[in-house]
Amino acid sequence: MNIVKIKIKNLFGIKEYEADGKSIELSGKNGTGKTSVIDAIRYALTNKSDRDYIVRNGETEGEILVETDNGLVIDRKARTNKADYKSIKQNGMEVGSPEKFLKDIFTTLQLNPVEFMEMDKKQQNAIILDMIEYDWDLGKIKEWFGEIPDWVNYEQNILAILNDIQSENGEYYKRRQDVNRDIRNKTAFIEEIGESIPVGYQVETWENSNVGDIYREIERIQKENQTIEKALAVIENKNNKVRKFEADREIEKAAIERESSTRKTQINSDIQKLQAQIKSLEQERDMLDSQKKDKLEIAEQTYLANIAKFEAEVEEYGQYVGKELKDTTELNNKARQIEEMKSHVNEYKRMVNLQVEVEEMQEQSSEFTRRIEKARELPGEILTNCSIPIKGLTVENGIPLINGLPVSNLSEGEKLDLCIDVAIQKPNGLSIILIDGVEKLATGLRQQLYKKCKSKGLQFIATRTTDDEDLTVVEL
């Protein structure tokens, strides 16, 4: 779409100006109206101006009329005493949503392409990436990653979005680092626990083992062993016990004999001395035999009772005589083994739980890796399946490269070429470039810029400040 007519009246510093669709350079000293032409065309296309006053000083209305070769007519009138006027027609018919319509037929860089060279590299990269047309929406993001990452700015180009997703500063990368660190820590815990647990440890076997039954069996055997040992001691001491009982009896009998004899002697002596007591003493003497018999009988009964009691005790332990003592060493070892094994149950279960957690975290880490790799692979797929607006454009780690170089590494001439390529992003839009202040460029670069525009079939209007008093228009 080419401009075939431009008519400006009382806008900015211009009283009247008319031009056709030829490419021109406007030159002259400051204040001759060069930039006013550029600003008037920008105003026609955007309905905006950086200047505070649009209408020429002393006038109440200013107008710009732009016509194209496909029947588009833009007519704007800025007024100081009433509402502004606009008419945007296509083949004689008013266009619906005119400002949006105009916005769709040009890019802002067409109105000042050299501005691209003055941007920082982040802005330049964003603009270049925005030129890559790829149809996507948030549903596509969710399809790729199973979710819509909430740390990403979705106002960016799709390639910038993917770069943010896979970036080391992105949440996927950071969360994967955190998960992998937890995996390493938990794996170390598992190895530490594993070293303390016997090889081939069967937690089900030892967890339900009842060491109490074994200890009760040990107690029963030990008690029986004590009984056997006591029985042996009783049997071995039987004869000694009997002899002791016999000795006790003989000692008792001898004591009785001595007591009786002594008493008789005393009585005989007393009889001689105490005749008056003879009768009583004789009676007592006569009774001594009877008393002796009773006492002897008691001594005999005591002996027999002791023998009977001891025989009963011997008979009680007789069943244990000949039995062998049982060794509880094996049962004690078994009980200690069970206790030792049961002491590992909780740690074993903790180890198993940690292993489950590690497996789950490994799955999380793998999923993060899949998403990161997906975000790294997609730019290549996207560039393969979409049109590349700039020759030699590739993207690496979210950074656009021109013939393998970032924009900052391009020569001034290459940057100028890139400016034009970037500005003309709408092939079916308005084919015009507005270049204000080309005197800032070296002569060779300026000529290269004009040549680039011509080779692209673009109309362009450039301004150059010189020492000439009057505005000069040169067709290029």
C-alpha positions in Angstrom: 0.0 0.0 0.0 1.6 3.2 -1.2 0.8 6.9 -0.5 -0.1 8.8 -3.6 -1.0 12.2 -2.0 -0.1 14.2 1.1 -1.6 17.5 1.8 -0.8 19.5 5.0 -2.3 22.9 6.0 -1.7 24.9 9.2 -0.3 22.0 11.2 2.7 22.5 13.5 5.1 24.9 11.7 3.6 24.3 8.2 1.4 26.7 6.4 0.8 24.6 3.3 2.6 21.5 2.0 1.7 19.0 -0.8 3.5 15.9 -2.0 2.9 12.8 -4.1 4.1 9.3 -3.3 7.7 9.8 -4.3 10.5 9.2 -1.8 12.1 12.5 -0.8 14.6 14.1 1.5 13.7 17.4 3.2 16.7 19.5 4.2 17.3 22.9 5.6 18.2 24.7 8.8 16.2 24.2 12.0 12.7 25.8 11.9 12.2 25.3 8.2 9.4 22.7 8.8 11.2 19.5 8.0 10.2 17.7 11.1 6.7 19.2 10.9 6.0 17.2 7.8 7.1 14.0 9.6 5.0 14.9 12.6 2.0 15.7 10.5 2.1 12.3 8.8 2.5 10.6 12.2 -0.5 12.6 13.5 -2.6 11.4 10.5 -1.7 7.8 11.2 -1.8 7.8 15.0 -4.0 10.7 16.1 -1.2 11.5 18.5 1.6 14.0 18.7 4.5 14.7 21.1 4.0 18.4 20.6 1.8 20.5 22.9 0.4 22.6 20.0 -0.7 20.8 16.8 -2.5 23.7 15.0 -0.2 26.3 13.6 0.3 29.4 15.7 -2.4 32.0 15.0 -4.8 29.5 13.3 -7.9 27.7 14.6 -7.7 24.6 12.4 -5.1 22.5 10.9 -5.6 19.6 8.4 -3.7 16.7 6.9 -5.0 14.6 4.1 -3.3 11.3 3.1 -4.5 9.2 0.2 -3.2 5.7 -0.8 -3.2 3.7 -4.1 -5.8 1.3 -2.7 -8.5 3.9 -2.1 -7.7 4.7 1.6 -8.3 8.3 2.5 -7.2 9.7 5.9 -8.5 13.2 6.7 -7.8 14.7 10.1 -8.5 18.3 11.3 -7.2 19.5 14.6 -9.2 22.5 16.0 -8.7 24.9 18.8 -12.3 26.1 19.2 -14.2 22.9 18.7 -13.9 19.1 18.5 -11.4 17.6 16.2 -12.5 16.1 12.9 -11.5 12.8 11.4 -12.6 10.8 8.3 -11.1 7.4 7.5 -12.6 6.0 4.3 -11.8 3.0 2.2 -13.1 3.3 -1.4 -15.5 6.1 -0.3 -16.9 4.2 2.7 -16.2 5.1 6.3 -14.1 2.5 8.0 -15.4 0.9 11.2 -13.1 1.2 14.3 -10.8 3.6 12.3 -8.0 4.0 14.8 -7.7 0.2 15.1 -7.8 -0.1 11.4 -4.9 2.3 11.0 -2.9 0.7 13.8 -3.1 -2.6 11.8 -1.5 -1.1 8.6 1.8 0.2 10.0 4.2 -0.3 12.9 5.5 2.4 15.2 9.0 1.9 14.0 8.0 2.8 10.4 7.4 6.3 11.9 11.0 6.4 13.3 13.1 3.3 12.3 16.4 4.8 13.5 14.9 4.7 17.0 15.5 1.0 17.0 19.3 1.6 16.9 19.0 3.8 20.0 17.1 1.1 22.0 18.9 -1.1 24.5 19.5 -4.7 23.5 16.6 -6.1 25.6 14.1 -3.8 23.8 15.7 -4.7 20.4 15.5 -8.4 21.1 11.9 -8.1 22.2 10.9 -6.3 19.0 12.7 -8.8 16.8 11.1 -11.8 18.5 7.7 -10.1 18.2 8.2 -10.2 14.4 8.0 -14.0 14.5 4.4 -14.8 13.9 3.2 -17.9 15.7 -0.4 -18.6 16.6 -0.5 -19.5 20.3 -2.7 -19.0 23.4 -2.6 -20.0 27.1 -4.3 -23.2 26.2 -1.2 -24.1 24.1 1.0 -23.3 27.0 -1.0 -25.6 29.3 -0.9 -28.4 26.6 2.9 -28.2 26.5 3.6 -27.9 30.2 0.5 -29.3 31.9 0.0 -25.9 33.6 0.3 -22.2 33.0 3.5 -21.1 34.8 2.6 -18.2 36.9 6.0 -16.5 37.0 6.1 -15.7 33.3 5.1 -12.5 31.6 2.7 -13.5 28.9 2.7 -10.1 27.2 6.0 -11.2 25.6 6.7 -13.0 22.3 6.3 -16.8 22.5 10.0 -17.3 22.2 10.7 -15.0 25.1 8.1 -16.8 27.1 9.7 -20.2 26.4 13.1 -18.7 27.3 11.8 -17.5 30.7 10.2 -21.0 31.3 13.5 -22.8 30.7 15.8 -20.2 32.3 18.0 -20.9 35.2 16.1 -18.0 36.9 12.8 -19.8 36.2 10.8 -21.6 38.8 11.1 -25.0 37.0 14.9 -24.8 37.1 15.0 -23.6 40.7 12.4 -26.1 41.9 14.3 -28.9 40.2 17.5 -27.8 42.0 15.6 -27.8 45.3 14.2 -31.3 44.6 17.5 -32.7 43.5 19.2 -31.3 46.6 16.5 -33.0 48.7 17.0 -36.2 46.8 20.8 -36.1 47.6 20.1 -35.4 51.3 17.5 -38.2 51.6 19.6 -40.6 49.7 22.5 -40.0 52.1 20.1 -40.7 55.0 19.0 -43.9 53.3 22.6 -45.0 52.9 23.4 -44.2 56.5 20.4 -46.1 57.7 21.2 -49.0 55.4 24.7 -49.3 56.8 23.2 -49.8 60.3 20.8 -52.5 59.2 22.0 -56.2 58.7 22.2 -57.4 55.2 19.0 -59.3 54.1 17.0 -57.7 56.9 13.4 -58.9 56.8 11.3 -56.4 58.7 8.1 -58.6 58.6 9.9 -61.4 60.4 11.4 -59.4 63.2 8.6 -56.9 63.7 6.2 -59.6 64.8 8.7 -61.8 66.7 7.7 -62.3 70.4 10.8 -62.3 72.6 8.6 -62.6 75.7 7.9 -66.3 75.0 11.6 -67.1 74.7 12.3 -65.3 78.0 9.5 -67.2 79.7 11.0 -70.5 78.4 14.5 -69.4 79.7 13.0 -68.6 83.1 11.2 -72.0 83.2 14.4 -73.9 82.3 16.5 -71.9 84.8 14.1 -72.7 87.6 14.0 -76.3 86.7 17.8 -76.3 86.7 17.9 -74.8 90.2 15.5 -77.5 91.4 17.7 -80.2 89.8 20.8 -78.8 91.5 19.0 -78.6 94.8 17.8 -82.2 94.4 21.4 -83.4 93.8 22.6 -81.5 96.8 19.8 -83.0 99.0 20.6 -86.6 97.8 24.3 -86.1 98.2 23.9 -84.9 101.8 21.4 -87.6 102.9 23.8 -89.7 104.9 25.4 -86.7 106.5 21.9 -85.5 107.6 21.0 -89.0 109.0 24.3 -89.1 110.9 23.6 -85.6 112.2 20.2 -86.7 113.5 21.7 -89.8 115.2 24.4 -87.6 116.8 21.7 -85.3 118.0 19.9 -88.3 119.6 23.0 -89.7 121.3 24.0 -86.3 122.6 20.5 -85.9 124.0 20.6 -89.4 125.6 24.0 -88.7 127.1 22.8 -85.4 128.5 19.8 -87.2 130.0 22.0 -89.9 131.6 24.3 -87.2 133.1 21.3 -85.2 134.3 19.8 -88.3 136.0 23.0 -89.5 137.6 23.8 -86.1 138.9 20.4 -85.7 140.4 20.6 -89.1 142.1 23.9 -88.2 143.7 22.5 -84.9 144.9 19.4 -86.6 146.3 21.4 -89.2 148.2 23.4 -86.4 149.6 20.3 -84.5 150.5 18.8 -87.7 152.1 21.7 -87.9 154.4 21.3 -84.2 155.3 17.6 -83.9 155.2 16.0 -86.9 156.6 12.8 -85.0 156.8 12.7 -84.9 153.0 13.5 -88.5 152.5 10.0 -89.6 151.8 9.5 -86.8 149.2 12.8 -87.4 147.6 12.3 -91.1 147.5 9.0 -90.5 145.7 10.7 -88.2 143.3 13.5 -90.7 142.8 11.0 -93.4 142.0 9.4 -91.1 139.4 12.7 -90.4 137.7 12.6 -93.6 135.7 9.2 -92.9 134.4 10.2 -89.3 133.5 13.3 -90.6 131.8 11.3 -93.0 129.8 9.0 -90.2 128.6 11.9 -88.0 127.7 13.6 -90.8 125.8 10.4 -91.4 124.0 10.2 -87.8 123.0 13.8 -87.8 121.8 13.1 -90.9 119.7 9.9 -89.3 118.3 11.8 -86.1 117.4 14.4 -88.2 115.6 11.8 -90.2 113.7 10.0 -87.0 112.7 13.2 -85.5 111.3 13.9 -88.6 109.4 10.4 -88.7 108.0 10.5 -85.1 107.0 13.9 -85.5 105.3 12.8 -88.7 103.5 9.8 -86.8 102.1 12.1 -84.0 100.9 14.4 -86.6 99.3 11.4 -88.3 97.6 10.2 -84.9 96.3 13.5 -84.2 94.6 14.0 -87.8 93.6 12.3 -87.2 90.2 15.1 -84.7 89.3 17.9 -87.1 90.2 19.6 -88.2 87.0 18.3 -85.3 84.9 20.8 -83.2 83.0 21.0 -79.5 83.4 19.7 -77.7 80.2 21.8 -75.0 78.5 19.9 -71.7 77.9 22.8 -70.1 75.9 21.1 -70.7 72.5 17.8 -69.3 73.7 19.5 -66.3 75.2 21.4 -65.7 72.0 18.1 -66.0 70.0 16.4 -63.6 72.4 19.2 -61.1 72.0 19.1 -61.5 68.2 15.4 -60.8 68.1 15.8 -57.7 70.3 18.6 -56.5 68.1 16.6 -57.1 65.0 13.5 -55.5 66.4 15.6 -52.4 67.3 16.1 -51.8 63.5 12.3 -51.9 62.6 11.6 -48.2 63.0 14.8 -47.1 61.2 14.1 -49.7 58.4 10.6 -48.2 58.0 12.0 -44.7 58.0 14.4 -45.8 55.3 11.6 -47.3 53.2 9.5 -44.1 53.6 12.6 -42.0 52.5 13.0 -44.3 49.5 9.4 -43.7 48.5 9.9 -40.0 48.9 13.1 -40.1 46.8 11.2 -41.9 44.1 8.4 -39.4 44.1 11.0 -36.5 44.0 12.9 -38.2 41.2 9.6 -38.2 39.2 9.1 -34.5 40.1 12.7 -33.7 39.0 12.2 -35.7 35.7 9.0 -33.8 35.1 10.7 -30.4 35.6 13.5 -31.6 33.3 10.9 -32.6 30.7 9.3 -29.2 30.9 12.7 -27.4 30.7 13.8 -29.5 27.8 10.4 -28.9 26.1 10.8 -25.1 26.5 14.3 -25.5 24.9 13.1 -27.6 22.0 10.0 -25.6 21.1 11.8 -22.6 19.7 13.4 -24.8 17.1 10.0 -26.3 16.2 8.4 -22.9 16.1 11.1 -21.4 13.8 10.7 -24.5 11.6 7.0 -24.1 11.2 6.7 -20.3 10.9 7.9 -17.7 8.5 11.1 -15.9 9.4 10.7 -12.2 8.8 14.4 -11.4 8.7 17.0 -13.2 6.6 19.5 -15.1 8.7 17.4 -14.8 11.9 17.8 -17.6 14.5 17.1 -17.8 18.2 19.4 -19.2 20.8 18.5 -19.3 24.5 15.8 -16.7 23.8 18.3 -14.3 22.1 17.7 -13.5 18.5 20.8 -13.8 16.3 21.3 -12.3 12.9 23.6 -14.6 10.9 24.8 -16.0 14.2 25.5 -12.7 15.9 23.5 -10.7 18.5 22.3 -7.3 17.4 25.0 -5.6 19.6 27.7 -7.3 17.5 26.4 -6.1 14.1 28.1 -3.3 12.2 26.4 0.1 11.9 25.5 -0.8 8.3 24.0 -4.2 9.4 22.1 -2.5 12.1 20.6 0.0 9.6 19.5 -2.9 7.3 18.0 -4.5 10.4 16.2 -1.3 11.3 14.3 -1.4 8.0 13.6 -5.1 8.2 12.2 -4.6 11.7 10.1 -1.6 10.7 8.4 -3.3 7.8 6.7 -6.1 9.7 3.4 -5.8 7.9 4.0 -6.8 4.2 0.4 -5.9 3.2 0.4 -2.6 5.2 1.5 0.9 4.4 4.8 0.9 2.6 6.3 4.1 4.0 9.3 4.9 6.2 9.6 8.2 8.1 13.2 9.1 9.0 13.8 12.2 11.0 17.4 13.5 11.4 19.5 11.5 9.0 22.3 14.1 9.4 23.2 12.0 12.5 24.3 9.2 10.1 27.5 9.2 8.2 27.1 9.9 4.5 27.8 6.3 3.6 25.3 5.0 6.1 22.7 7.5 4.9 23.1 6.4 1.3 23.0 2.8 2.4 19.8 3.4 4.2 18.2 5.0 1.2 19.3 2.2 -1.0 17.9 -0.4 1.4 14.5 1.4 1.4 14.5 1.5 -2.4 15.4 -2.2 -2.7 12.5 -3.0 -0.5 10.1 -1.0 -2.6 9.4 1.4 0.2 8.4 5.1 0.1 10.4 7.1 2.5 10.5 10.7 3.7 13.7 11.7 5.4 14.8 15.0 7.0 18.3 16.3 7.2 19.4 19.5 9.0 21.7 21.7 6.9 22.7 25.3 6.9 20.3 26.2 4.1 17.9 29.0 5.0 15.0 27.5 3.1 13.3 24.1 3.1 14.7 22.0 0.2 12.8 19.0 -1.2 14.9 16.4 -3.1 13.3 13.4 -4.8 15.3 10.3 -4.3 
